[in-house]
């Protein structure tokens, strides 16, 4: 079961909360009754980071063969005036 502590309770019990995280428990941190964070075992954080990396790698792989533009083309596109078709900055 996940415990929930206010920030004040967390400050008073930080060593115990860290020991619980080390033992595999999650502690939710609340402020004014709202959940704002959590102390989690490092294995959970590592798994979340690895999953995020995997998702980003898959997304990048899907776009590997997409057409590219030069930096000059990108900058010209960014700084062109909306009605300006000449390609020069205003």
C-alpha positions as a Markdown table, in Angstrom:
| # | Residue | x | y | z |
|---|---|---|---|---|
| 1 | Unk | 0.0 | 0.0 | 0.0 |
| 2 | Unk | 1.3 | 3.5 | -0.9 |
| 3 | Unk | 1.6 | 5.9 | 2.1 |
| 4 | Unk | 0.9 | 9.6 | 1.7 |
| 5 | Unk | 2.6 | 12.2 | 3.8 |
| 6 | Unk | 2.4 | 16.0 | 3.9 |
| 7 | Unk | 5.6 | 17.9 | 3.3 |
| 8 | Unk | 5.7 | 18.6 | 7.1 |
| 9 | Unk | 5.4 | 14.9 | 7.8 |
| 10 | Unk | 8.0 | 14.1 | 5.2 |
| 11 | Unk | 10.5 | 16.5 | 6.8 |
| 12 | Unk | 10.0 | 14.8 | 10.2 |
| 13 | Unk | 10.3 | 11.3 | 8.8 |
| 14 | Unk | 12.7 | 11.6 | 5.9 |
| 15 | Unk | 15.1 | 8.8 | 7.0 |
| 16 | Unk | 12.2 | 6.4 | 7.5 |
| 17 | Unk | 10.8 | 7.4 | 4.0 |
| 18 | Unk | 14.2 | 6.7 | 2.4 |
| 19 | Unk | 14.4 | 3.4 | 4.2 |
| 20 | Unk | 10.9 | 2.5 | 2.9 |
| 21 | Unk | 11.9 | 3.4 | -0.7 |
| 22 | Unk | 15.0 | 1.3 | -0.3 |
| 23 | Unk | 12.7 | -1.6 | 0.8 |
| 24 | Unk | 10.6 | -1.1 | -2.4 |
| 25 | Unk | 7.8 | 1.1 | -1.0 |
| 26 | Unk | 6.4 | 4.3 | -2.6 |
| 27 | Unk | 5.5 | 7.3 | -0.5 |
| 28 | Unk | 3.3 | 10.0 | -2.0 |
| 29 | Unk | 4.0 | 13.6 | -1.0 |
| 30 | Unk | 1.0 | 16.0 | -0.5 |
| 31 | Unk | 0.7 | 19.7 | -0.2 |
| 32 | Unk | -2.6 | 21.1 | 1.0 |
| 33 | Unk | -4.1 | 17.6 | 0.5 |
| 34 | Unk | -3.1 | 17.5 | -3.2 |
| 35 | Unk | -0.6 | 14.9 | -4.5 |
| 36 | Unk | 2.5 | 16.7 | -5.7 |
| 37 | Unk | 5.3 | 14.2 | -5.8 |
| 38 | Unk | 6.6 | 10.8 | -4.6 |
| 39 | Unk | 9.6 | 9.1 | -3.1 |
| 40 | Unk | 10.1 | 5.9 | -5.1 |
| 41 | Unk | 12.6 | 3.1 | -5.2 |
| 42 | Unk | 15.4 | 3.9 | -7.6 |
| 43 | Unk | 14.5 | 0.8 | -9.6 |
| 44 | Unk | 11.2 | 2.4 | -10.5 |
| 45 | Unk | 12.8 | 5.7 | -11.5 |
| 46 | Unk | 15.3 | 3.7 | -13.6 |
| 47 | Unk | 12.5 | 1.8 | -15.3 |
| 48 | Unk | 10.6 | 5.0 | -16.1 |
| 49 | Unk | 13.7 | 6.6 | -17.6 |
| 50 | Unk | 14.5 | 3.5 | -19.6 |
| 51 | Unk | 10.9 | 3.4 | -20.9 |
| 52 | Unk | 11.0 | 7.1 | -21.9 |
| 53 | Unk | 14.4 | 6.5 | -23.7 |
| 54 | Unk | 12.9 | 3.6 | -25.6 |
| 55 | Unk | 9.8 | 5.6 | -26.7 |
| 56 | Unk | 12.0 | 8.4 | -27.9 |
| 57 | Unk | 14.2 | 6.0 | -29.8 |
| 58 | Unk | 11.2 | 4.4 | -31.5 |
| 59 | Unk | 9.9 | 7.8 | -32.4 |
| 60 | Unk | 13.2 | 8.8 | -33.9 |
| 61 | Unk | 13.4 | 5.5 | -35.9 |
| 62 | Unk | 10.0 | 6.2 | -37.4 |
| 63 | Unk | 11.3 | 9.5 | -38.8 |
| 64 | Unk | 14.8 | 8.3 | -39.9 |
| 65 | Unk | 14.0 | 8.6 | -43.6 |
| 66 | Unk | 12.0 | 11.8 | -43.4 |
| 67 | Unk | 13.1 | 14.6 | -45.7 |
| 68 | Unk | 15.4 | 17.1 | -44.0 |
| 69 | Unk | 16.1 | 20.8 | -44.5 |
| 70 | Unk | 19.3 | 22.8 | -44.1 |
| 71 | Unk | 19.7 | 25.2 | -41.2 |
| 72 | Unk | 19.6 | 28.1 | -43.6 |
| 73 | Unk | 16.2 | 26.9 | -44.9 |
| 74 | Unk | 14.9 | 26.5 | -41.4 |
| 75 | Unk | 16.0 | 30.0 | -40.3 |
| 76 | Unk | 14.6 | 31.5 | -43.5 |
| 77 | Unk | 11.3 | 29.8 | -42.9 |
| 78 | Unk | 11.2 | 30.9 | -39.2 |
| 79 | Unk | 12.1 | 34.6 | -39.9 |
| 80 | Unk | 10.1 | 35.2 | -43.1 |
| 81 | Unk | 7.2 | 37.6 | -42.7 |
| 82 | Unk | 3.8 | 35.9 | -43.1 |
| 83 | Unk | 3.0 | 37.7 | -46.4 |
| 84 | Unk | 6.6 | 37.8 | -47.7 |
| 85 | Unk | 7.3 | 35.3 | -50.4 |
| 86 | Unk | 10.7 | 36.8 | -51.4 |
| 87 | Unk | 12.5 | 34.9 | -48.6 |
| 88 | Unk | 14.1 | 38.0 | -47.1 |
| 89 | Unk | 13.7 | 39.0 | -43.5 |
| 90 | Unk | 11.7 | 42.2 | -42.8 |
